[in-house]
Structures are given as C-alpha cells and as structure tokens.
C-alpha cells in the first residue's frame, strides 16, 4: 500500500515564513551578545596589560631612584637622602621612564658590631599614563663604610 502525501507548496511556504524570521532574529541576538562579550573581554585585557606595563615602569623608577641614592651615599659626602637627611625626588625624562619619578628616603637604623652605620632606604616609583598613576615601592638595607663612625 502506497501513501501519497499531498504537496501544498503554498501552505508550506506560508507556514515556514514566520519561523525563518524568528531564527534570523535569534541568530542576530546571539551573535550580537557574543560580539559584545568579546569586546568587553578585549577591553579588560588591554587595561590589564597597560596596568602591568606601567607598573613595571614604576618598579624600574623605584629601583633607579634607589640606585642613584646608593651611589650618592658611597661616592659623595653631600648628596643623597642618607647623607642629607631629607627625601630626594628624582624625575626621569628618558624614553623608558618618561613621566616617572622616584621619591627616596633614608633612615639610620643603628650601628653594627663592626661600627658600620646601618641604613634603611625606601624608594617609591610613580609613573603616570593618562589619568592613572601607578606606584611601586622597594626597600633596601645598606651598610655604611667603617670610617663613617670614626
């Protein structure tokens, strides 16, 4: 026994016209949501990378300020926060540390058994990019020369 299905092309097209429109609208909404989600993730990722890069520059500014102050301690008698007792500010203008500065302070902790002065040097590096200012800090322990206390 053979069954023949009636073919009604007009009724089939009429019944499917609304479902195709619903599927197209659904696809537009889904793809639009995915695009918005992707763009938001890209923006967050680029902000995180920028923050990390500027943070690294601020860390290098703090280290550079500490190194300048350490050099002043061992090579001069009238420069650097350890010798003059005031906070020193170093402003950097080179390509790598442009818009960065370091604030360095030093305190005498005491004298060790070898009669050397013991210093604690604190350096804070600041870098500014746009409206963001990123700060990194380091601390260094130093020994003065034995002749410092003679």
VENCOR-V839759 format. One record per residue. RES is the residue in three letters. SS is DSSP state (a for helix, b for strand, c for the rest). Layout:
{{RES & SS} {RES & SS}}
This chain:
{{UNK & c} {UNK & c} {UNK & c} {UNK & c} {UNK & c} {UNK & c} {UNK & c} {UNK & c} {UNK & a} {UNK & a} {UNK & a} {UNK & a} {UNK & a} {UNK & a} {UNK & a} {UNK & a} {UNK & a} {UNK & a} {UNK & a} {UNK & a} {UNK & a} {UNK & a} {UNK & a} {UNK & a} {UNK & a} {UNK & a} {UNK & a} {UNK & a} {UNK & a} {UNK & a} {UNK & a} {UNK & a} {UNK & a} {UNK & a} {UNK & a} {UNK & a} {UNK & a} {UNK & a} {UNK & a} {UNK & a} {UNK & a} {UNK & a} {UNK & a} {UNK & a} {UNK & a} {UNK & a} {UNK & a} {UNK & a} {UNK & a} {UNK & a} {UNK & a} {UNK & a} {UNK & a} {UNK & a} {UNK & a} {UNK & a} {UNK & a} {UNK & a} {UNK & a} {UNK & a} {UNK & a} {UNK & a} {UNK & a} {UNK & a} {UNK & a} {UNK & a} {UNK & a} {UNK & a} {UNK & a} {UNK & a} {UNK & a} {UNK & a} {UNK & a} {UNK & a} {UNK & a} {UNK & c} {UNK & c} {UNK & c} {UNK & c} {UNK & c} {UNK & a} {UNK & a} {UNK & a} {UNK & a} {UNK & c} {UNK & c} {UNK & c} {UNK & b} {UNK & b} {UNK & b} {UNK & b} {UNK & b} {UNK & c} {UNK & c} {UNK & c} {UNK & c} {UNK & c} {UNK & c} {UNK & c} {UNK & b} {UNK & b} {UNK & b} {UNK & b} {UNK & b} {UNK & b} {UNK & b} {UNK & b} {UNK & b} {UNK & b} {UNK & b} {UNK & b} {UNK & c} {UNK & c} {UNK & c} {UNK & c} {UNK & c} {UNK & b} {UNK & b} {UNK & b} {UNK & b} {UNK & b} {UNK & b} {UNK & b} {UNK & b} {UNK & b} {UNK & b} {UNK & b} {UNK & b} {UNK & b} {UNK & c} {UNK & c} {UNK & b} {UNK & b} {UNK & b} {UNK & b} {UNK & b} {UNK & b} {UNK & b} {UNK & b} {UNK & b} {UNK & b} {UNK & b} {UNK & b} {UNK & c} {UNK & c} {UNK & a} {UNK & a} {UNK & a} {UNK & a} {UNK & c}}
